[in-house]
Amino acid sequence: MKGTLKLGTVSGIKIEVHWTFTLLLVWVAFIEIQAGADIGRIFLNEALIVVLFGCVVLHELGHALTAKKFNIKTRKILLLPIGGVASLEKMPEKPGQELLVALAGPAVNIVIAFLLALVIPLNHYFSLNATVLEELLYKPSLQNFLFYLFIANIMLAFFNLIPAFPMDGGRVLRALLSYKLGRVEATRIASGIGQGLAVMFFVLGLFYNPFLILIALFIFFGAYAENQMVKQIYLLKDHLVKEATLTNITLLSPVNCVQEVVDILLAGTEKDFVVVDKGEIVGIVAYKDIIKYANTPSMLVKEIMQKSFKTVDASTSMTEVLEQIGREKIGFYPVVEEKKLIGAIDRVNISEFILLKSATLN
C-alpha cells in the first residue's frame, strides 16, 4: 500500500504505519484544543495514542506468531487509524487452529492489562465516585496515563471479540460453529451476524459518533469478503488448474513489436500474453505494460516483457492458485504440463469457473 512508513521488522514480519495515522493524531489534538486543554493534557493524549498503537502491534503479533506455529506466514502488520491489520497468507482451516490464532490477539491485550494492574492502584480509582474520578483523571500524570492504558487494553480485548468479521470475535465464532456445521455454513452464519452488527453500528454512528460509521463499513464489507472467499475455496476444492486452463492463447515472440500486440489486444479478449522463444517460455507481457508502451509501437516485446515470472503446473489445485494470486497480487500464470506449455490461467477465468460451478449447485 502506498504512503506507508516502515517501522521495523519482528520475526521476519514488516511493521508499517499508513500516513493516515497522522490524521488521528491531528484529530485528537484538535478535539483537546477545542475543549480548552493545556499542553500537558494534549501531550498525554497524543502519547496515549502512540503507546496504545504499540499495544495494537503486539496484539497483531500475537495473531502472527501463533499462525507461524501452524506454518502460516505473515507478510506485514499495517497500522491504520482504525487499528492494525496483520496480512496473514491465510487463516488456518482447522477450527482448533483458527480458534487459537483468533484468541491470541485479545489474549495479548489481557496480559498487558494484567501487568498494568500490578502497578496501578485500581482499588483507589474504582472507589471514587464519577465526579471525583473525572477530576483526578483530567490531571496529566504517569499513574493516570497507565490507568488509561489499562482501560484501553481491556476495551481492545473485548471490542475485538465482538462476533463480527473481520474482527477476532467473528473468527472465534466461525471456529466454534465449524466443529458442528462445517466451515462454509459457519462462515455464512458468522458473516451474517457481523453484517447485522455493522448495520447497528452504522445507525448508532449517524446519531452519536461518525467514527462508528467507518467501523461499520469496515465490518460489513470485511464480513462479505470473508464469506465470498470461503465460498470460492469450497467451490474450487478438489479441482485442478488444468480444468480452467486457457488453451487457445496467443503466443508472442520476443521480436514482435508493441503495435502487433496492440492489434491482437484490440481484436480479441486476451489481456496478458506468454512470450515464447524456441519452444521455451521467456517472459510474459502484462496488460498494464502494453498500455504503458502503446505510444511507442516500434518497441519490441523483449524490451517490455517481464522476465521474472512464475508458472503453475496443470496438476496444481485451484485453491492453491487462488491463494497464490491473492498473496502475490499476480493475476496471470503460464500453465505447464510435464514442463511443456499448455496454456495460461488468470483471475478472470478462475472467476468464470467459480460462477459456472456455483450455477450447477443452484
C-alpha positions in Angstrom: 0.0 0.0 0.0 1.3 3.4 -0.9 2.0 6.1 1.7 3.4 3.8 4.4 6.4 4.1 6.7 8.3 1.0 7.7 8.9 1.0 11.4 10.9 -2.2 11.6 10.8 -6.0 11.4 9.9 -8.6 14.0 10.5 -12.3 13.3 10.5 -11.5 9.6 7.2 -9.5 9.7 7.4 -5.9 8.5 5.7 -3.3 10.7 4.3 -0.4 8.8 2.2 2.6 9.6 0.0 4.3 7.0 0.2 8.1 6.6 -3.5 8.5 7.5 -2.5 7.6 11.1 -1.2 11.1 11.4 -4.8 12.3 10.8 -5.8 10.6 14.0 -3.1 12.4 16.0 -4.2 15.7 14.5 -7.9 15.0 15.2 -7.1 14.1 18.9 -5.1 17.3 19.3 -7.9 19.4 17.7 -10.5 17.9 20.0 -8.4 18.7 23.1 -7.7 22.2 21.9 -11.4 22.8 21.3 -12.1 21.6 24.8 -9.6 24.1 26.2 -6.9 21.6 27.2 -3.4 22.7 28.1 -0.2 21.4 26.5 0.2 18.8 29.2 -3.2 17.3 28.6 -2.7 17.3 24.8 0.7 15.6 25.2 -0.8 13.0 27.4 -3.4 12.1 24.9 -1.0 12.1 22.0 1.4 9.8 23.9 -1.5 7.6 24.9 -2.5 7.1 21.2 1.1 6.2 20.2 1.6 3.8 23.1 -1.8 2.3 22.6 -1.0 1.6 18.9 2.2 -0.1 20.2 -0.2 -2.4 22.1 -2.1 -2.9 18.8 1.2 -4.0 17.2 1.7 -6.6 20.0 -1.9 -7.7 19.5 -1.3 -8.3 15.8 2.0 -10.0 16.6 0.0 -12.4 18.8 -2.0 -13.5 15.8 1.0 -13.6 13.5 3.3 -15.6 15.8 0.6 -18.1 16.7 -0.2 -18.5 13.0 3.5 -19.1 12.4 3.3 -22.2 14.7 0.9 -23.6 12.1 3.3 -22.8 9.2 1.3 -19.7 8.1 3.4 -16.7 7.3 2.5 -13.0 7.8 3.8 -10.6 5.3 3.3 -7.4 7.3 1.4 -5.6 10.0 -0.1 -2.3 8.9 -1.2 0.4 11.3 -4.3 2.4 10.3 -6.4 5.0 12.2 -9.0 2.3 12.9 -6.4 -0.2 14.2 -3.9 -2.8 12.9 -4.1 -5.3 10.2 -1.9 -8.4 10.1 -1.6 -9.7 6.5 -1.6 -13.4 7.1 -1.3 -15.6 4.0 -4.4 -17.3 5.1 -6.3 -18.4 8.2 -6.0 -22.0 9.4 -8.9 -24.1 8.2 -8.9 -26.4 11.2 -11.3 -25.0 13.8 -8.9 -25.6 16.7 -6.0 -23.8 15.0 -8.2 -20.8 13.9 -9.5 -20.5 17.4 -6.0 -20.2 18.9 -4.9 -17.7 16.2 -8.0 -15.6 16.7 -7.8 -15.6 20.5 -4.0 -14.8 20.6 -4.5 -11.1 19.8 -7.1 -10.3 22.6 -5.0 -12.5 24.9 -2.1 -10.2 24.5 -4.2 -7.2 25.5 -5.4 -9.1 28.6 -1.8 -9.9 29.6 -0.8 -6.2 29.1 -3.8 -5.1 31.2 -2.9 -7.6 33.9 0.7 -6.4 34.1 -0.5 -2.8 34.3 -2.9 -3.8 37.1 0.1 -4.9 39.2 1.4 -1.3 39.3 -1.8 0.7 39.3 -3.9 1.3 42.5 -7.1 0.1 40.8 -9.0 -0.1 44.1 -8.3 3.6 44.6 -9.6 4.6 41.2 -12.7 2.4 41.3 -13.6 3.5 44.9 -14.1 7.1 43.7 -17.4 8.5 42.5 -17.7 9.5 38.9 -17.2 13.3 39.5 -14.1 12.9 41.6 -12.7 10.2 39.2 -13.2 12.5 36.3 -11.3 15.4 38.0 -8.5 13.1 39.0 -8.1 11.6 35.5 -8.0 15.0 33.9 -4.7 15.8 35.6 -1.7 14.7 33.5 0.4 12.1 35.4 2.2 8.9 34.8 -0.3 7.0 37.0 -3.3 8.3 35.1 -1.5 7.5 31.8 -1.1 3.9 32.9 -4.7 3.7 34.1 -5.9 5.0 30.7 -3.7 2.4 29.0 -5.2 -0.3 31.3 -8.8 0.6 30.4 -7.9 0.9 26.7 -6.4 -2.6 26.6 -9.4 -4.1 28.3 -11.6 -2.3 25.8 -9.5 -3.5 22.9 -9.7 -7.1 24.0 -13.5 -7.1 24.4 -14.2 -4.9 21.3 -12.2 -7.3 19.1 -14.2 -10.2 20.5 -17.4 -8.9 19.1 -18.6 -11.7 16.8 -18.2 -9.8 13.5 -15.8 -10.4 10.6 -13.1 -9.4 10.1 -12.7 -8.9 13.8 -11.3 -11.7 16.1 -14.7 -12.5 17.5 -16.0 -13.3 14.1 -13.2 -15.8 13.6 -13.8 -17.3 17.1 -17.5 -17.7 16.4 -16.7 -19.3 13.0 -14.2 -21.7 14.6 -16.7 -22.8 17.2 -19.5 -23.3 14.7 -17.2 -25.2 12.3 -17.0 -28.1 14.7 -20.6 -28.9 14.0 -21.6 -27.1 10.8 -18.5 -27.1 8.6 -16.5 -24.1 7.5 -18.8 -22.9 4.7 -22.0 -22.8 6.8 -20.2 -21.5 9.9 -18.8 -18.6 7.8 -22.2 -17.8 6.4 -23.7 -17.5 9.8 -20.8 -15.6 11.3 -20.7 -13.2 8.4 -24.5 -12.6 8.6 -24.2 -11.8 12.3 -21.2 -9.5 11.5 -23.2 -7.6 8.8 -26.2 -7.3 11.2 -23.9 -5.7 13.8 -22.4 -3.4 11.2 -25.8 -2.1 10.3 -26.4 -1.4 14.0 -23.1 0.4 14.3 -23.9 2.4 11.2 -27.2 3.6 12.7 -25.6 4.5 16.0 -22.9 6.4 14.1 -25.5 8.5 12.4 -26.8 9.7 15.8 -23.9 9.6 18.1 -20.4 9.2 16.7 -19.4 9.3 13.0 -16.4 7.2 13.7 -18.8 4.2 14.2 -19.8 4.6 10.5 -16.3 3.9 9.4 -16.1 0.9 11.7 -19.5 -0.3 10.4 -18.3 -0.2 6.8 -15.1 -2.0 7.7 -17.1 -4.8 9.4 -19.8 -5.0 6.7 -17.5 -5.4 3.7 -15.0 -7.5 5.6 -17.8 -10.0 6.5 -19.0 -10.0 2.9 -15.5 -10.6 1.5 -14.8 -13.4 4.0 -18.0 -15.2 3.1 -17.3 -14.9 -0.6 -13.7 -16.1 -0.2 -14.7 -19.2 1.7 -17.5 -20.0 -0.8 -14.9 -19.7 -3.6 -12.5 -22.0 -1.9 -15.2 -24.5 -1.3 -16.3 -24.5 -5.0 -12.7 -24.9 -6.1 -12.0 -27.8 -3.7 -10.7 -30.9 -5.5 -10.5 -29.1 -8.8 -7.2 -28.8 -10.7 -5.7 -26.0 -12.7 -6.0 -27.9 -16.0 -9.8 -27.7 -15.7 -9.7 -23.9 -16.0 -6.7 -23.5 -18.2 -7.0 -21.2 -21.2 -5.6 -23.3 -24.0 -6.5 -21.1 -27.0 -4.0 -18.4 -26.3 -1.8 -16.2 -28.5 1.9 -16.8 -28.0 4.2 -13.8 -28.6 7.8 -13.8 -29.9 10.4 -11.6 -28.3 10.8 -9.8 -31.7 7.1 -8.9 -32.0 6.6 -5.2 -31.8 4.3 -3.4 -29.4 2.0 -2.4 -32.3 1.4 -6.1 -33.2 0.5 -6.8 -29.5 -1.9 -3.8 -29.5 -3.6 -5.2 -32.7 -4.0 -8.6 -31.0 -5.4 -6.9 -27.9 -8.0 -5.0 -29.8 -9.0 -7.9 -31.9 -9.8 -10.3 -29.1 -10.4 -10.6 -25.4 -6.9 -11.5 -24.2 -5.2 -9.0 -21.9 -1.9 -10.8 -20.9 0.4 -12.9 -23.1 3.0 -15.5 -22.8 6.3 -14.9 -24.7 8.0 -18.0 -26.2 11.3 -18.3 -27.9 12.5 -21.6 -29.5 9.8 -23.5 -27.6 10.8 -22.1 -24.2 8.8 -19.6 -22.0 11.0 -16.5 -21.7 8.6 -14.0 -20.3 5.1 -12.6 -20.0 3.6 -9.3 -21.3 1.1 -7.8 -18.9 -1.8 -5.6 -19.9 -0.5 -2.7 -17.9 2.8 -2.8 -19.7 1.0 -2.8 -23.1 -0.9 0.3 -22.2 2.3 1.9 -20.8 4.2 1.4 -24.0 1.3 1.8 -26.5 2.7 5.2 -27.6 6.0 3.5 -28.7 4.7 1.0 -31.2 8.1 0.1 -32.6 9.4 -1.2 -29.3 10.0 -5.0 -29.2 8.3 -7.4 -26.9 11.6 -8.4 -25.4 12.1 -4.8 -24.2 8.8 -4.7 -22.3 8.2 -8.3 -21.2 8.5 -9.4 -17.6 11.5 -11.8 -17.4 10.8 -12.7 -13.8 7.7 -14.8 -13.7 6.2 -18.0 -12.3 4.5 -20.9 -13.9 1.9 -23.3 -12.4 1.6 -27.0 -13.1 -1.6 -28.3 -14.6 -1.9 -30.7 -11.6 -1.9 -27.9 -9.0 -5.1 -27.4 -7.0 -7.2 -24.4 -8.0 -7.4 -23.3 -4.3 -3.6 -23.1 -4.2 -3.5 -20.9 -7.3 -6.3 -18.7 -5.9 -4.4 -18.2 -2.7 -1.2 -17.5 -4.7 -3.0 -14.8 -6.7 -4.1 -13.2 -3.5 -0.7 -13.4 -1.9 1.4 -12.3 -4.8 -1.0 -9.9 -6.5 -0.3 -11.5 -9.8 -3.3 -12.5 -11.9 -1.8 -14.3 -14.8 0.4 -17.5 -14.9 1.6 -19.7 -17.8 0.4 -23.3 -17.2 2.8 -26.2 -17.9 2.4 -30.0 -18.0 5.4 -32.2 -18.0 7.4 -29.0 -18.3 5.7 -28.1 -21.6 3.5 -25.0 -22.0 -0.2 -26.0 -22.5 -1.9 -22.6 -21.8 -2.4 -20.0 -19.1 -4.7 -19.3 -16.2 -5.8 -15.9 -14.9 -8.0 -14.4 -12.3 -10.9 -13.8 -14.8 -11.0 -17.4 -15.9 -11.0 -18.7 -12.3 -13.9 -16.4 -11.5 -15.8 -17.7 -14.5 -15.1 -21.3 -13.4 -16.4 -20.4 -9.9 -19.6 -18.9 -11.4 -20.2 -22.0 -13.5 -19.7 -24.3 -10.6 -22.0 -22.1 -8.4 -24.7 -22.3 -11.1 -24.6 -26.1 -11.2 -25.3 -26.1 -7.4 -28.3 -23.8 -7.5 
